[in-house]
Amino acid sequence: MNFIENTKEGFRSIKGNLLRTVLTALIISIGIMSLVGILTAIEGIKYSVSNTFSTLGANSFDIEKKQDQGRQSGGRQGKVYPDITEFQAKQYKELMQDKARVSLSTYVSGATSVKAGNIKTNPNVSVIGGDENYLVNENYDIEIGRPFSSMEYESGAPVAIIGEEIAEKLFPKQSPEGKHLVMLGRRFKVVGKIKNEGGGLGGGGSNRQIIIPLETATQIPTPTPLTFSIKSAILNETSLAYAMEEATGIMRKVRQDRLGQEDSFEITRSDSVEQTLNKITGYLKTGGFLVGFITLLGASIGLMNIMMVSVTERTREIGIRKALGATIHQIRQQFLIEAIVICVLGGIAGIILGVLMGNGIAMLIGQGEFFVPWLWMLVGMVICISVGLASGFYPAYKASKLDPIESLRYE
């Protein structure tokens, strides 16, 4: 019996025990589905996040107040850093305007309920105050309406640009442009709607945001003083590292940080968040691979058990083959091929289901990009063949060592 005949015999045996083969292949497919599905979902989310960050441009950086240290060991209160005030932010913008496009923003509220007529949103809307460069620096596109005018920025007019989710909730069957809404005790006129940016990692993204002019934001009473964030986009050939060093010097001067004292603010590159997320996805992939591997380990044990049963059931058949001249190698090859075929059939089904499942999860969490993980599909098939070899080796070895005379007597 050559390799082709052994393969045909393997398929005949599988066809003869179809239900058992399907159940065994199903065990393998579930293991491969969990492995490929988890890794596909992680890769899809990573791809979506990478695209999001690439649109923001790698040549920019953010400046925010340094986070307070809280309570330290021994019960002592850690250092509390002062907020970045409007005056400091505007000073920085004036000193840096020749070197970068600077935008200023402030977080007014993160749990706001917005009302238009009789319709009211959940208290999960973020209100952001931004200057004339905020929309372009954050790469927000206006889908309906217009951006704020220079007069609206300067006068602090009660106007707003809303996100997709808010527009669908408050104005479900009409254009939001020119309509009015009430929030934070004031009435605002909607002048534009931001293009749908996707939910990003389960959050609302810009879809649950309302942007108002920075001057308008400073006029709204808040429980605590506003702290301002700064984004600087480098537009010329200046090195980003050099620009960040220059920005650090300007900000230290503006914040009056004394010589030898640590910075009272944090500068973060736009791509540093992506690098952090890449590290996290690396850990997630490792965890996902381990989960899939454990599942496949259980599947391989189940396959080995099935193959042992198959050897026992076909003892007489093995005796006849040996009596007709089949060698130990041919008998061993026959059962190994059968195990590999079962694994490959289950693996193909598992890969298809895993890709669909992983992309489904990624689409729910990310921005709806369909991702085909060619690498993980190849890895899945290699693992399938490896599982088939590992699970089928002992039953094949046992079958090849059966005594032909004893096998012929077996009932």
C-alpha positions in Angstrom: 0.0 0.0 0.0 1.5 3.4 -1.0 0.7 6.8 0.4 -2.2 7.5 -2.0 -3.9 4.2 -1.2 -3.4 4.8 2.5 -5.0 8.3 2.1 -8.0 6.8 0.2 -8.3 4.1 2.9 -8.3 6.8 5.6 -11.2 8.6 3.9 -13.1 5.3 3.5 -12.7 4.6 7.2 -13.8 8.2 8.0 -16.9 7.8 5.7 -17.7 4.5 7.3 -17.8 6.1 10.8 -19.2 9.5 9.8 -20.9 10.4 13.0 -17.8 9.6 15.1 -15.6 11.5 12.7 -17.9 14.6 12.7 -17.9 14.6 16.5 -14.1 14.2 16.7 -13.5 16.9 14.0 -15.9 19.2 16.0 -13.7 18.9 19.1 -10.7 19.9 17.0 -12.7 22.7 15.3 -13.7 24.2 18.6 -10.1 24.3 19.7 -8.9 25.9 16.5 -11.9 28.3 16.5 -11.0 29.6 20.0 -7.3 30.0 19.1 -7.9 31.7 15.7 -10.9 33.6 16.9 -9.2 35.2 19.9 -6.1 36.1 17.9 -8.1 37.4 15.0 -10.2 39.6 17.3 -7.0 41.0 18.9 -5.4 41.6 15.5 -8.6 43.2 14.2 -8.8 45.6 17.2 -5.1 46.4 16.9 -5.5 47.1 13.1 -8.5 49.4 13.9 -6.7 51.3 16.6 -3.6 51.7 14.4 -5.7 53.2 11.6 -7.2 55.6 14.1 -3.9 56.7 15.4 -2.4 57.0 11.9 -5.1 59.5 11.0 -4.2 61.7 14.0 -0.6 62.0 12.6 2.5 60.9 14.3 4.0 64.4 14.3 2.1 65.8 17.2 2.1 65.7 21.0 -0.2 66.5 23.9 0.5 68.5 27.1 -1.6 67.9 30.2 -1.4 68.5 33.9 0.7 65.8 35.6 -1.4 63.4 37.6 -1.5 63.9 41.4 0.5 61.3 43.3 -2.3 60.6 45.9 -1.4 59.0 49.2 2.1 57.6 49.5 3.4 55.0 51.9 3.2 56.0 55.5 -0.1 57.8 55.0 1.5 61.0 53.7 -0.2 63.0 51.1 1.6 62.9 47.7 2.4 65.9 45.6 -0.5 67.7 44.1 0.2 69.5 40.8 -1.6 72.7 39.9 -4.1 72.7 36.9 -3.1 74.2 33.6 -5.0 77.5 33.6 -6.5 79.3 30.6 -3.8 82.0 30.9 -1.0 79.5 30.9 -2.4 77.6 27.9 -2.8 80.8 25.9 0.7 82.0 26.9 2.1 78.7 25.6 0.1 79.0 22.4 1.4 82.5 21.7 5.0 81.5 22.3 4.7 78.3 20.3 2.5 79.5 17.4 5.5 80.0 15.0 6.7 76.5 15.5 3.5 74.4 15.6 -0.2 74.5 15.1 -1.4 74.6 18.7 -5.0 73.8 19.9 -6.4 74.3 23.3 -9.3 72.4 24.9 -10.9 71.9 28.2 -13.0 69.0 29.6 -16.2 70.7 30.8 -18.3 67.6 31.8 -18.2 63.9 31.2 -21.6 62.9 32.5 -24.0 65.4 30.9 -27.6 64.8 30.0 -28.8 66.7 26.9 -32.4 67.6 26.0 -34.1 68.7 22.8 -37.8 69.1 23.0 -39.2 66.1 24.8 -36.2 63.8 24.0 -33.4 63.4 26.5 -30.1 61.5 26.3 -28.6 59.4 29.0 -26.1 61.2 31.3 -23.1 59.9 29.3 -22.3 62.8 27.0 -18.9 64.6 27.1 -18.8 68.3 26.7 -15.5 69.7 25.3 -14.5 73.3 24.8 -12.1 73.8 21.9 -10.4 76.7 20.1 -10.2 77.3 16.3 -7.5 74.6 15.8 -9.2 71.9 17.9 -11.2 70.3 15.2 -8.3 70.1 12.7 -5.8 68.9 15.2 -8.1 66.1 16.4 -8.9 65.2 12.8 -12.6 65.7 13.2 -14.6 66.1 10.0 -17.8 68.0 9.8 -20.4 65.9 8.0 -23.4 68.2 8.4 -23.3 72.0 8.9 -20.1 74.0 9.5 -17.4 74.7 12.0 -17.6 77.7 14.4 -17.0 81.1 12.9 -14.3 83.5 14.2 -17.0 85.7 15.8 -18.4 82.7 17.6 -15.0 81.7 19.0 -14.2 85.2 20.2 -17.6 86.1 21.6 -18.3 82.8 23.3 -21.6 82.2 21.5 -23.9 79.4 22.7 -23.3 77.1 19.6 -22.4 73.5 19.5 -21.1 70.7 17.2 -22.5 67.3 18.2 -21.5 63.7 17.6 -23.4 61.0 15.6 -25.0 59.2 18.5 -26.4 62.4 20.0 -27.8 63.5 16.6 -29.5 60.2 16.2 -31.0 60.3 19.7 -32.2 63.9 19.7 -33.0 64.5 16.0 -33.8 61.0 14.7 -35.5 61.9 11.4 -34.2 65.4 10.7 -31.0 67.3 10.2 -29.6 68.6 13.5 -28.2 71.8 11.8 -30.0 74.9 13.1 -31.8 73.0 15.9 -31.5 73.8 19.6 -30.6 71.7 22.6 -30.4 72.3 26.4 -27.4 71.2 28.6 -25.6 72.5 31.6 -28.4 75.0 32.2 -27.9 76.7 28.9 -29.5 76.7 25.5 -27.2 76.0 22.5 -27.8 76.1 18.8 -26.4 73.2 16.8 -24.3 74.4 13.8 -22.7 71.1 12.8 -22.4 67.3 13.3 -19.1 65.4 13.4 -18.6 62.5 11.0 -19.1 59.1 12.6 -15.7 58.1 14.0 -16.6 54.6 15.3 -16.7 53.5 18.9 -13.0 52.7 19.4 -12.3 50.0 22.1 -15.9 50.0 23.4 -16.0 53.8 24.1 -18.2 56.4 22.5 -15.4 58.1 20.7 -16.5 61.4 19.2 -20.1 60.1 18.8 -21.0 61.0 22.3 -19.2 64.3 22.3 -20.4 67.9 22.1 -17.9 70.5 21.2 -18.4 74.2 22.1 -16.2 77.2 21.7 -13.4 77.5 24.3 -14.6 80.9 25.3 -18.1 79.6 25.8 -16.8 76.7 28.0 -15.0 79.2 30.3 -18.4 80.9 31.0 -20.1 77.8 32.2 -20.1 77.3 36.0 -18.4 74.1 37.0 -17.9 72.4 40.5 -14.1 72.6 40.1 -11.9 75.0 38.1 -11.3 74.0 34.5 -7.9 72.5 33.5 -6.7 72.9 29.9 -5.1 70.5 27.6 -2.8 71.4 24.7 -2.1 69.7 21.4 0.8 70.7 19.2 1.0 69.5 15.6 4.4 70.1 13.9 3.8 71.1 10.3 7.3 71.9 9.1 10.5 69.8 8.9 11.3 70.3 12.6 12.2 67.2 14.4 9.4 66.1 16.8 12.0 65.4 19.5 13.4 68.9 19.1 10.0 70.4 19.1 9.1 68.5 22.3 12.2 69.8 24.0 11.4 73.3 23.0 7.8 72.9 24.2 9.1 71.6 27.5 11.2 74.7 28.0 8.4 77.0 27.1 5.9 75.2 29.3 8.3 75.2 32.3 8.6 79.0 31.8 4.9 79.5 31.6 4.2 77.2 34.6 7.1 78.8 36.5 8.7 75.5 37.4 11.9 76.3 39.3 15.3 75.2 38.2 15.9 71.6 39.4 12.2 71.0 40.1 10.5 68.3 38.1 8.0 69.2 35.4 4.5 69.9 36.6 3.0 68.7 33.3 3.2 65.7 31.1 4.1 65.6 27.4 2.8 62.6 25.5 3.5 61.8 21.8 0.5 60.8 19.8 2.0 57.5 18.9 3.1 56.6 22.5 -0.5 55.5 23.3 -0.4 53.2 20.3 2.9 51.8 21.4 1.3 51.1 24.9 -1.7 49.4 23.2 0.7 47.3 21.1 2.3 46.0 24.3 -1.1 45.2 25.8 -2.2 43.4 22.6 1.0 41.4 22.8 0.0 40.2 26.3 -3.5 39.5 25.1 -2.2 37.4 22.2 -0.1 35.4 24.5 -3.1 34.8 26.8 -5.3 33.9 23.8 -2.7 31.5 22.5 -2.5 29.7 25.8 -6.3 29.4 26.1 -6.5 28.0 22.5 -3.6 25.6 23.2 -5.2 24.3 26.4 -8.5 23.7 24.4 -6.5 21.9 21.7 -4.8 19.8 24.3 -8.1 18.5 25.5 -9.2 18.0 21.8 -6.0 16.0 21.1 -6.7 13.7 24.1 -10.2 13.1 22.8 -8.9 12.3 19.3 -6.3 9.9 20.8 -9.1 8.1 22.6 -11.2 7.8 19.4 -8.2 6.5 17.5 -7.6 3.9 20.2 -11.2 2.7 19.9 -10.8 2.6 16.1 -7.7 0.4 16.4 -9.6 -2.0 18.8 -12.6 -2.2 16.4 -10.4 -2.8 13.4 -8.1 -5.4 15.0 -9.3 -8.2 12.6 -8.9 -5.8 9.6 -5.3 -5.1 10.6 -4.6 -8.8 10.9 -5.9 -9.4 7.3 -3.8 -6.5 6.0 -0.7 -7.9 7.6 -1.5 -11.4 6.3 -1.7 -9.9 2.8 1.8 -8.4 3.1 1.2 -4.9 4.7 4.3 -3.8 6.6 4.5 -2.2 10.0 5.3 1.1 8.3 2.2 0.9 6.1 -0.1 0.1 9.0 1.3 2.9 11.1 1.0 5.3 8.1 -2.6 4.4 7.6 -3.7 5.3 11.1 -1.5 8.5 11.2 -3.1 9.7 7.9 -6.6 9.0 9.3 -5.8 11.1 12.4 -4.3 13.9 10.4 -7.3 14.0 7.9 -9.7 14.3 10.8 -7.7 17.1 12.3 -7.4 18.9 9.0 -11.1 18.7 8.4 -11.8 20.0 11.9 -9.1 22.6 11.5 -10.6 24.1 8.2 -14.0 24.4 9.9 -12.4 25.9 13.0 -10.4 28.4 11.0 -13.5 29.6 9.1 -15.5 29.9 12.3 -12.6 31.5 14.1 -12.1 34.2 11.4 -15.8 35.0 11.4 -16.0 35.0 15.3 -12.9 37.1 15.7 -14.0 39.7 13.1 -17.4 39.8 14.6 -15.9 40.7 18.0 -13.5 43.2 16.4 -16.4 44.9 14.5 -18.4 45.3 17.7 -15.5 46.8 19.5 -13.6 48.6 16.8 -14.4 50.4 13.5 -15.7 47.5 11.4 -12.6 46.6 9.5 -12.7 43.0 8.2 -9.3 41.4 8.9 -8.0 38.1 7.4 -5.2 36.7 9.7 -3.2 34.8 7.2 -0.4 34.1 9.7 -2.8 32.7 12.3 -4.6 30.6 9.7 -1.3 29.1 8.7 -0.4 28.5 12.3 -3.8 26.9 12.9 -3.2 24.4 10.1 0.3 23.6 11.3 -1.1 23.0 14.8 -3.9 20.8 13.3 -1.4 18.6 11.6 0.8 18.5 14.7 -2.1 17.5 16.9 -3.0 14.8 14.4 0.5 13.4 14.5 0.7 13.6 18.3 -2.7 12.1 18.9 -2.4 9.4 16.2 1.1 8.2 16.8 0.5 5.9 19.8 -2.7 4.3 18.3 -0.8 3.9 15.0 2.2 2.4 16.8 -0.1 0.0 18.7 -1.9 -1.0 15.5 1.4 -1.7 13.7 2.7 -3.9 16.6 -0.4 -6.2 16.6 0.3 -9.9 16.0 -1.4 -10.9 12.7 -2.4 -14.4 14.0 -3.9 -13.0 17.2 -5.6 -10.2 15.2 -7.2 -12.7 12.8 -8.7 -14.6 15.8 -10.1 -11.4 17.3 -13.9 -11.2 17.4 
